[in-house]
Amino acid sequence: MSPFKRKVLHLGGFDPRGARFNHQLLGEQVEHANRLAEAEGDDLRLTLGARRKAGRDSAWDVTRSDGAGLTQFHFLAWDDLVRLHWPKGALPLFGQMIATYWRYFIQGRWSETASVPRGSKIALIFPALMLARVALPGTLLLWLVLGLGFHAIGWPWVLALLPAALLAMLLAIPVVERAHGLWLLRFVMFNDLLARERTDPALAVRLDEFAATISASLDDNDDEVLLVTHSNGSILAMPVMARLLELRGGVLPDNFTLVTLGGSIPLVGFRRDARAFHAVLDLVATAQFRWLDIGSITDGASIPLVNPCLSRPVGPPPGLVQLSPRWHRYCDPATYRARRADKYLTHFDYLRRLDRPSALDYIGLTCAPRPLSQSIAAFEAENA
């Protein structure tokens, strides 16, 4: 019997770490899956191959000791463009934050976000809230010190408030950085640029390349082809899918599925000024292809179980299936509590196998020797 052959094209999030990090992370999950199998008396072993170049991108394979399946991974690289859009320096970051949140405030269709989980709404403004929380004690102290000095020479104390607040905010930035709050802030800033079509022109060229790579993969003799995206990669998947549909004459083969993990597509779609993105959503929302969207309500950096085309007049995409990863059922209680406390860690759990296997964890999605439709059915049976 020939092995089940799957190709996975992985489009990661707004992360300056690239193929090396993702290959290492998958290696850790493969080793973990093997340990779990051994503990259950299963002699199945997965083997992760070496990372190799694939033009600008990278590739690697996962094989099974029973010969039942082969997964070829193709990592779509854009970490160089992430670094290009990664604000540095406390003062530029602070100034861009204020401008970004102002645009979200005046351009957002907030009346249409009733179905968005509260945690996701809080996460949108979390970096600014965290900065204010960290900076407030310093602001009061600086205000007191500067105010006393100004008072000694007859100036009103209130004049000390603004410089004290700004200085305390700048001093608080390293503290927020250590808590990964600035990663989320940079994520929000990048998507503000994307909504306004202000990203570097190199991004559009890269998205063209991604679509061409995926289209070429569809012509190979694979049992299944998955475009698996994580986090911000799910937002970029929309213009990539629009390009792919154009290349394929609007028709995608039955063995293709888009898989979005921890996505937040409405973050851009609900902006009034995101006109180009709206056109993309309208095209994608009416196309016929299979789309599995996995999001957890415990993950504030995603917008889970909400129509990705929430802000558009068209309905949900016809091939869309939305599920929660149900992490609490695949973790021991203590592990689950610890992971929920670390929001940054939680956001990457879509790419991990936890204390127990799941049909729709990253290993189950990509390395099981069966079609994705059967993995979805197995997950639904597990969580009935």
VENRA-V216706 format. One record per helix or strand of 3 or more residues. SS is the DSSP state (alpha for helix, beta for strand). FROM is the first residue (numbers start at 0). LEN is the number of residues. If there is no record, write none. Layout:
SS;FROM;LEN  SS;FROM;LEN
This chain:
beta;3;8  alpha;18;21  beta;45;3  beta;51;3  beta;56;8  beta;68;8  alpha;78;6  alpha;89;18  alpha;109;3  alpha;117;35  alpha;158;20  alpha;180;15  alpha;200;17  beta;223;7  alpha;231;16  beta;255;6  alpha;265;4  alpha;274;12  beta;289;5  beta;319;4  alpha;326;3  alpha;332;9  alpha;342;5  alpha;348;3  alpha;361;6  alpha;371;11
